[in-house]
């Protein structure tokens, strides 16, 4: 009789352990990616001493739902002058939460990196180098050189932001690394800007 009275307690314990193990083996997937609604690329001409001169030119892409979520982001064309060198900086915001994502990316520089791809680089219209403080490979600040005699006046530049990638992966220190997916991580941003050269 004593065994029968303890049976429900054993069953309850087994069921509790079963539920606990199911919960621990099937966690809900977390998305640590940044929600970015606005991307602003700012260009300022550099003189022969690499000092910024003249006015800052700003070009923006935006989507109120988030660029990676929304269907039709608004993207301005980048308009630059042939034969010039520019400092290009990137500003990111989340207008939904009123957050400055640029500061978060900088604070988590070890886990983030921009890559710049597309026809402007394939055709050697642009060349680009990371110019972030401390020599880190991040891409919030860059040096862009525009060819003095490109084959075309119209092109495009793809801007990709990856997070949780392996920055030590072979080739990943190159801002034009076309195989960035092989370095792992996920994309927080993947947007293409039209480019017009004057």
VMD Tcl script that draws the C-alpha trace (Angstrom):
set ca {
  {0.00 0.00 0.00}
  {2.84 2.37 0.77}
  {4.17 1.99 -2.81}
  {0.81 2.89 -4.33}
  {0.45 6.02 -2.19}
  {3.87 7.26 -3.34}
  {3.25 6.56 -7.03}
  {1.56 9.91 -7.84}
  {4.53 11.76 -6.26}
  {6.96 9.85 -8.51}
  {4.85 10.60 -11.59}
  {4.67 14.29 -10.69}
  {8.46 14.44 -10.32}
  {9.01 12.72 -13.69}
  {6.57 15.03 -15.46}
  {8.22 18.11 -13.94}
  {11.66 16.95 -15.06}
  {10.30 16.19 -18.53}
  {8.86 19.68 -18.95}
  {12.03 21.31 -17.64}
  {14.20 19.38 -20.08}
  {11.93 20.29 -23.01}
  {12.14 23.96 -22.12}
  {15.93 23.96 -21.85}
  {16.39 22.12 -25.18}
  {14.01 24.33 -27.15}
  {14.79 27.97 -26.33}
  {13.20 30.67 -28.42}
  {15.65 32.13 -30.92}
  {16.95 35.52 -29.88}
  {17.59 38.22 -32.45}
  {20.39 40.45 -31.24}
  {20.52 42.40 -34.51}
  {20.08 46.14 -34.52}
  {16.89 47.69 -35.90}
  {18.07 50.46 -38.22}
  {15.55 52.86 -39.76}
  {17.98 55.50 -41.05}
  {21.47 55.30 -42.56}
  {23.29 58.52 -43.38}
  {26.53 58.52 -45.35}
  {28.46 61.76 -44.89}
  {31.26 62.74 -47.25}
  {33.74 65.57 -46.72}
  {36.53 66.33 -49.16}
  {40.12 65.76 -47.99}
  {42.93 68.06 -49.10}
  {46.43 66.78 -50.09}
  {47.32 66.70 -46.37}
  {44.22 64.56 -45.71}
  {42.55 67.33 -43.71}
  {38.77 67.74 -44.17}
  {37.79 70.82 -46.18}
  {34.57 72.28 -47.52}
  {30.98 71.33 -46.80}
  {29.74 67.94 -45.64}
  {27.61 66.10 -48.21}
  {24.91 63.85 -46.70}
  {23.06 60.98 -48.40}
  {20.37 59.02 -46.59}
  {18.50 55.73 -46.79}
  {15.46 55.26 -44.57}
  {12.46 53.08 -43.87}
  {10.12 53.78 -40.93}
  {9.72 50.03 -40.27}
  {13.46 49.34 -40.37}
  {15.58 48.99 -43.50}
  {15.92 45.21 -43.09}
  {12.20 44.82 -42.28}
  {10.41 47.30 -44.52}
  {9.66 46.71 -48.17}
  {10.56 49.99 -49.86}
  {13.34 52.05 -48.27}
  {13.88 55.55 -49.63}
  {17.48 55.86 -50.84}
  {19.18 59.06 -51.96}
  {21.82 58.95 -54.70}
  {25.41 59.65 -53.65}
  {26.76 62.50 -55.79}
  {30.55 63.03 -55.74}
  {33.25 64.65 -57.86}
  {35.71 62.67 -59.98}
  {39.32 62.73 -58.85}
  {38.53 63.75 -55.27}
  {39.34 62.05 -51.97}
  {36.71 62.05 -49.22}
  {36.29 61.17 -45.60}
  {33.12 59.07 -45.36}
  {31.40 58.58 -42.02}
  {28.27 56.57 -41.30}
  {25.47 57.45 -38.90}
  {22.77 54.94 -37.95}
  {19.55 55.55 -36.05}
  {16.48 53.67 -34.91}
  {13.69 56.26 -35.05}
  {11.19 53.71 -33.67}
  {13.00 53.62 -30.31}
  {14.71 57.03 -30.75}
  {18.12 55.34 -30.45}
  {21.52 56.37 -31.79}
  {22.71 53.04 -33.18}
  {26.09 54.56 -34.17}
  {27.13 54.75 -30.52}
  {26.07 51.14 -29.93}
  {28.06 49.94 -32.96}
  {31.13 51.85 -31.77}
  {30.78 50.47 -28.23}
  {30.50 46.95 -29.69}
  {33.18 47.42 -32.36}
  {34.66 43.98 -31.70}
  {31.38 42.39 -32.85}
  {30.53 44.64 -35.84}
  {32.01 45.51 -39.23}
  {30.93 47.27 -42.41}
  {31.72 45.95 -45.89}
  {31.44 48.00 -49.07}
  {30.74 46.23 -52.35}
  {29.33 46.65 -55.82}
  {30.13 48.12 -59.22}
  {31.93 51.22 -57.89}
  {34.62 48.92 -56.51}
  {34.47 46.20 -59.18}
  {35.16 48.86 -61.82}
  {37.76 50.67 -59.68}
  {35.63 53.81 -59.63}
  {36.03 53.97 -55.84}
  {38.75 52.75 -53.56}
  {38.10 52.63 -49.82}
  {40.10 52.17 -46.62}
  {38.95 51.89 -43.03}
  {39.94 55.01 -41.06}
  {38.43 54.28 -37.64}
  {40.26 55.49 -34.55}
  {42.85 53.04 -33.26}
  {43.15 51.32 -36.63}
  {40.25 48.95 -35.97}
  {38.38 47.35 -38.87}
  {34.89 48.74 -38.31}
  {33.89 51.14 -41.10}
  {32.10 53.96 -39.28}
  {34.88 56.21 -40.64}
  {36.55 55.61 -44.01}
  {38.66 57.21 -46.71}
  {37.13 57.05 -50.19}
  {39.07 57.97 -53.33}
  {37.11 58.60 -56.54}
  {38.79 57.81 -59.86}
  {39.57 60.84 -62.03}
  {38.58 58.94 -65.18}
  {35.93 56.32 -64.40}
  {34.38 54.47 -67.29}
  {30.89 55.58 -66.27}
  {29.22 58.47 -64.46}
  {26.58 56.26 -62.82}
  {27.11 53.27 -60.58}
  {26.14 51.93 -57.14}
  {27.62 51.05 -53.76}
  {26.33 48.32 -51.46}
  {26.76 48.90 -47.70}
  {26.61 45.82 -45.45}
  {26.85 45.79 -41.65}
  {27.62 42.43 -40.07}
  {27.55 41.49 -36.40}
  {29.02 38.57 -34.45}
  {31.39 37.77 -37.33}
  {34.88 36.30 -37.02}
  {37.03 39.36 -37.67}
  {40.13 37.17 -37.82}
  {38.76 35.23 -40.79}
  {41.14 35.40 -43.77}
  {40.22 38.42 -45.91}
  {37.77 39.94 -43.43}
  {40.02 42.95 -42.77}
  {39.38 44.09 -46.36}
  {36.46 46.56 -46.58}
  {35.65 45.10 -50.04}
  {35.59 41.46 -48.82}
  {32.91 39.97 -51.08}
  {32.87 36.65 -49.18}
  {31.93 38.32 -45.88}
  {29.25 35.66 -45.25}
  {32.02 33.08 -44.82}
  {33.28 35.04 -41.79}
  {30.01 34.18 -40.03}
  {27.60 36.41 -38.18}
  {24.43 38.05 -39.47}
  {23.60 41.21 -41.40}
  {22.08 44.13 -39.50}
  {22.07 46.19 -42.69}
  {22.32 45.54 -46.43}
  {21.44 48.55 -48.57}
  {22.57 49.77 -52.01}
  {23.05 53.46 -52.78}
  {23.04 54.74 -56.37}
  {26.22 56.70 -57.18}
  {26.44 59.70 -59.55}
  {29.83 61.16 -60.47}
  {30.27 64.74 -61.63}
}
mol new
graphics top color blue
foreach p $ca { graphics top sphere $p radius 0.5 }
foreach p [lrange $ca 0 end-1] q [lrange $ca 1 end] { graphics top cylinder $p $q radius 0.2 }
display resetview
